[in-house]
Amino acid sequence: MRVTAGRPGALLGALAMALHRLEGAGARARRAIRGLALAGRFAARGDNFTFDPDGVYTCETIEVGHNVDLGYRPILMAARARIRIGDNVMFGPEVTIRGGNHRIDQVGVPMIAVGKKPGDDSHDRGVTIGDDVWVGTRAVILHGVTIGRGAVIGAGAVVTRSVPPYAVAVGNPARVIRLRWSLETIQDHERQLYPSERRLTSAELAGLAELPVPEPRPAPVTKSLTSGLQAR
């Protein structure tokens, strides 16, 4: 249906506004009720957990940490595998996480009819997202992927392989383009946020050593008052 908007009369405009407000109040009430009903179904959830009631969730297979915002209308689905999300994680709009997979290797059986044997973990792997991760708008994260602590997933990325801690991954399929910071800055960040037993180990830091780091930003050029006078 297409609507052509003209200039409504005062009475008609006031009536339309009242109906619009009534509809908005009903929608907010519906979302609040759905949110309360869904919140208790998650396998685990921490404090300060924000999610859109109009998203799609297989709640019983999803574990969420503290201070997590799942963004606008995400899709988080895993039939038997687990989706685990750490603390201090934020999603952009319409992120998709898909645990599990469909088998395509059986001859003589339609794919929709192929069953999974109990314990068939190779085709039913979950997804793990570490602490302090940002997942951009409409990114897709597929089964078997681990997103390391502090990583950034670019908008629209399709993540088919695990992403190291503090890495920035973009594209389809997603690839790591660099670290967020130098190793020294990462270590400083870790010291400020985590107790010693939770910080990245020497082996984990060594695994990041070959990844590119951001180029240092040049210091802003400022002209002294004396040089300004001389230029005149």
C-alpha positions as CSV (number, residue, x, y, z in Angstrom):
1,M,0.0,0.0,0.0
2,R,1.3,3.5,-0.9
3,V,0.4,6.6,1.0
4,T,0.3,10.0,-0.4
5,A,0.7,12.6,2.3
6,G,-1.1,16.0,1.8
7,R,-2.0,18.7,4.3
8,P,-4.6,17.1,6.7
9,G,-7.1,19.3,8.4
10,A,-6.5,20.2,12.1
11,L,-9.1,17.6,13.4
12,L,-7.9,14.8,11.1
13,G,-4.2,15.6,12.0
14,A,-4.9,15.5,15.7
15,L,-6.8,12.2,15.4
16,A,-4.0,10.7,13.3
17,M,-1.4,11.8,15.9
18,A,-3.5,10.3,18.8
19,L,-3.8,7.0,16.9
20,H,-0.1,7.0,16.2
21,R,0.7,7.5,19.9
22,L,-1.7,4.8,20.8
23,E,-0.1,2.4,18.3
24,G,3.3,3.3,19.6
25,A,2.3,2.6,23.2
26,G,0.9,-0.8,22.1
27,A,4.1,-1.7,20.3
28,R,6.2,-0.7,23.3
29,A,4.0,-2.8,25.6
30,R,4.3,-5.8,23.3
31,R,8.0,-5.5,23.1
32,A,8.3,-5.2,26.8
33,I,6.2,-8.3,27.4
34,R,8.1,-10.3,24.8
35,G,11.4,-9.1,26.3
36,L,10.5,-10.3,29.8
37,A,9.3,-13.6,28.4
38,L,12.6,-14.2,26.4
39,A,15.0,-12.9,29.0
40,G,14.5,-15.9,31.4
41,R,15.0,-18.4,28.6
42,F,18.6,-17.7,27.8
43,A,20.9,-20.4,29.0
44,A,22.9,-17.8,31.0
45,R,22.9,-14.0,31.1
46,G,24.9,-11.5,33.1
47,D,24.0,-8.1,34.4
48,N,23.2,-5.1,32.2
49,F,22.2,-7.3,29.3
50,T,20.4,-5.5,26.4
51,F,18.7,-7.2,23.5
52,D,16.0,-6.5,21.0
53,P,12.8,-8.5,21.7
54,D,12.1,-8.6,17.9
55,G,15.4,-10.4,17.2
56,V,15.6,-14.2,16.6
57,Y,17.1,-16.3,19.3
58,T,17.4,-20.0,20.2
59,C,17.6,-18.8,23.8
60,E,18.3,-22.1,25.4
61,T,21.6,-22.5,23.5
62,I,22.9,-18.9,24.1
63,E,25.1,-17.8,27.0
64,V,25.7,-14.1,27.5
65,G,28.1,-12.3,29.9
66,H,27.9,-8.9,31.7
67,N,27.4,-5.6,29.9
68,V,26.4,-7.0,26.6
69,D,24.3,-5.2,23.9
70,L,23.1,-7.4,21.0
71,G,22.0,-4.5,18.9
72,Y,18.9,-4.1,16.7
73,R,17.2,-7.3,15.3
74,P,20.0,-9.8,15.4
75,I,19.7,-13.5,14.5
76,L,21.4,-15.9,16.9
77,M,20.6,-19.5,16.1
78,A,22.1,-22.8,17.2
79,A,20.0,-26.0,17.5
80,R,22.3,-28.1,19.6
81,A,25.7,-26.2,19.6
82,R,26.3,-23.3,22.0
83,I,26.7,-19.6,21.3
84,R,28.9,-18.1,24.0
85,I,29.3,-14.3,24.3
86,G,31.7,-12.8,26.9
87,D,31.6,-9.5,28.8
88,N,31.5,-6.0,27.4
89,V,30.4,-7.0,23.9
90,M,28.5,-4.8,21.5
91,F,26.7,-5.6,18.2
92,G,25.7,-3.3,15.4
93,P,22.3,-3.8,13.8
94,E,21.2,-7.1,12.3
95,V,24.2,-9.3,13.2
96,T,23.8,-13.0,12.4
97,I,25.4,-15.8,14.4
98,R,24.8,-19.3,13.2
99,G,25.9,-22.3,15.2
100,G,25.6,-25.7,13.6
101,N,25.6,-26.7,10.0
102,H,23.9,-28.9,7.4
103,R,25.6,-31.9,5.9
104,I,26.0,-31.9,2.1
105,D,28.0,-35.1,1.6
106,Q,25.3,-37.8,1.6
107,V,24.4,-39.3,-1.7
108,G,20.8,-40.2,-2.5
109,V,19.3,-38.1,0.4
110,P,17.9,-34.6,0.0
111,M,19.9,-32.2,2.2
112,I,16.8,-31.2,4.1
113,A,16.3,-34.9,5.2
114,V,19.9,-35.5,6.3
115,G,20.0,-36.2,10.0
116,K,22.9,-35.8,12.4
117,K,24.2,-38.5,14.7
118,P,24.6,-37.7,18.4
119,G,28.0,-36.3,19.0
120,D,28.6,-35.3,15.4
121,D,30.5,-32.2,16.5
122,S,32.2,-31.6,13.2
123,H,28.9,-30.5,11.7
124,D,27.3,-28.9,14.8
125,R,30.0,-26.6,16.2
126,G,29.2,-23.5,18.2
127,V,30.5,-19.9,18.3
128,T,32.5,-18.2,21.0
129,I,32.9,-14.4,21.2
130,G,35.4,-13.2,23.8
131,D,35.3,-10.1,26.0
132,D,35.5,-6.5,24.7
133,V,34.4,-7.4,21.1
134,W,32.6,-5.1,18.7
135,V,30.7,-6.8,15.8
136,G,29.7,-4.4,13.1
137,T,26.4,-4.0,11.3
138,R,25.1,-7.1,9.4
139,A,28.2,-9.1,10.1
140,V,27.7,-12.9,9.8
141,I,29.6,-15.3,12.1
142,L,29.4,-19.0,11.2
143,H,29.8,-22.2,13.2
144,G,33.1,-23.2,14.7
145,V,34.4,-19.6,14.9
146,T,36.0,-18.1,18.0
147,I,36.3,-14.3,18.1
148,G,39.2,-13.4,20.3
149,R,39.1,-10.9,23.1
150,G,39.2,-7.2,22.0
151,A,38.6,-8.0,18.3
152,V,36.6,-5.8,15.9
153,I,34.5,-7.4,13.1
154,G,33.8,-5.0,10.3
155,A,30.3,-4.3,9.0
156,G,29.1,-6.9,6.5
157,A,31.9,-9.3,7.2
158,V,31.3,-13.0,6.8
159,V,33.5,-14.7,9.4
160,T,34.3,-18.3,8.6
161,R,37.5,-18.7,10.5
162,S,38.5,-17.7,14.0
163,V,39.8,-14.2,14.7
164,P,42.8,-13.6,17.0
165,P,42.5,-11.3,20.0
166,Y,42.6,-7.6,19.3
167,A,42.5,-8.2,15.6
168,V,40.4,-6.2,13.1
169,A,38.7,-8.5,10.5
170,V,36.8,-7.3,7.4
171,G,35.4,-8.6,4.1
172,N,33.7,-11.7,2.7
173,P,35.2,-14.1,3.6
174,A,36.6,-12.1,6.5
175,R,40.3,-11.6,6.8
176,V,42.5,-10.0,9.4
177,I,43.9,-6.7,8.2
178,R,45.7,-5.6,11.4
179,L,45.7,-5.4,15.2
180,R,44.0,-2.6,17.0
181,W,47.2,-1.5,18.6
182,S,50.8,-2.4,19.0
183,L,51.7,-5.3,21.3
184,E,53.0,-2.9,23.9
185,T,49.7,-1.0,23.9
186,I,47.7,-4.3,24.0
187,Q,49.7,-5.4,27.1
188,D,49.0,-2.0,28.7
189,H,45.3,-2.3,27.9
190,E,45.2,-5.8,29.5
191,R,47.0,-4.6,32.6
192,Q,44.3,-2.0,33.1
193,L,41.3,-4.3,32.6
194,Y,42.3,-7.8,33.7
195,P,44.0,-9.4,36.7
196,S,47.3,-11.1,35.9
197,E,45.7,-14.6,35.7
198,R,43.3,-13.5,33.0
199,R,45.7,-11.5,30.8
200,L,47.0,-12.9,27.4
201,T,49.8,-15.3,27.9
202,S,53.3,-14.9,26.4
203,A,52.4,-17.6,23.8
204,E,49.2,-15.8,22.9
205,L,51.1,-12.5,22.5
206,A,53.8,-14.2,20.4
207,G,51.0,-15.4,18.1
208,L,50.1,-11.8,17.4
209,A,53.6,-10.6,16.7
210,E,53.4,-11.2,12.9
211,L,50.1,-9.3,12.4
212,P,50.3,-5.7,11.1
213,V,49.8,-2.8,13.5
214,P,48.3,0.6,12.9
215,E,50.6,3.2,11.4
216,P,51.5,5.8,14.1
217,R,49.7,9.0,13.6
218,P,52.0,12.0,12.8
219,A,52.0,14.7,15.4
220,P,50.0,17.8,14.4
221,V,52.1,20.5,12.8
222,T,51.9,23.8,14.8
223,K,53.5,27.0,13.9
224,S,55.0,29.1,16.7
225,L,54.2,32.7,17.0
226,T,57.7,33.7,16.1
227,S,57.6,31.7,12.8
228,G,54.3,33.2,12.0
229,L,55.6,36.7,12.4
230,Q,58.7,35.9,10.3
231,A,56.4,34.6,7.5
232,R,54.8,38.0,7.3
